[in-house]
Amino acid sequence: MEAGDATRFSGRTAWARSLETPLSSFLRTETGSATILLAAVVVALIWANIDLASYRKVWDTTLSIRIGDSGISSSS
């Protein structure tokens, strides 16, 4: 088997290989995931402390999925 054959028959499609970006590589690491989680926590804390009314509205929003006359609904 030649060197080119190993990459050609690696089991990954061209589409899957094109998804490999520096961002996806970074997010797969523990540091990358922790950074995203920490940023989300900081944004949530800032948002909750700047305008409590808008933060509460998100949690009080009713979620419903309807198809025709039937559906489901959830509110807190």
N, C-alpha and C positions, 0 to 999 in steps of 0.2 A: 504494500500500500504506500502510495506517495504522500508527501507532506500535505499537499493540497487536498487530498482525499479525506484526511482526518478532519479538517474544518468543514469540508463540504458535507460530510456525513456525520456531523456532530449531534444530530437529533434536534437541532434548533432550526426553526424556519427563518427565512430572511426577515420576516415581520418581527419575530421575537428578538433577533439580533439588533434590529433598528431601535428597539425600545431601550436598549442599554445606553443610558445617558449618565453623565456625571452626577446629576441630581438623584437618579434612582440608585446609583451605587452608594451615594452618601447616605440616603435614607435607610439603606439596608444595614448600616452600621449602628451600633448602640449610641454613639455620640450624635449621629444625625437624628435618630428617633427621639432622643432625650432633648435635643435642641428644639425640635418641632413641638414637643409636649410642653416644654418650659415656656416657649413663646405663646402657645395657646392659653396657658394658665395666666400669664402676665396680661394678655389682652382681655381675658374674662374678668380679671380683678379690676383692671382699669375701667372697663365698660360698666361693671356693677357699681363702682364707686363714683363715676361721673354722672350717670343718669339712671337712677334706680328705677324710675317709671318705665323706661324703655326696656330695661333688663327684665322687669316683672312681666311686661306684655308678652315677651317671647315665651316665658314659662306658662303663661295663662292662655296661650293660643290653642284653639281647638283644632286638632288634626282629624280630617275625615277623608275617606276614600269612597267614592260612590260610582257605581256602574248601573245606569238605569235607575230603577226604584230601590235597589238594595245597596247597602254599603256598611261601612264600619266607621265609628267615630271614637275619638279619645280626647279627653281633656283632663287637666290635672286638678 
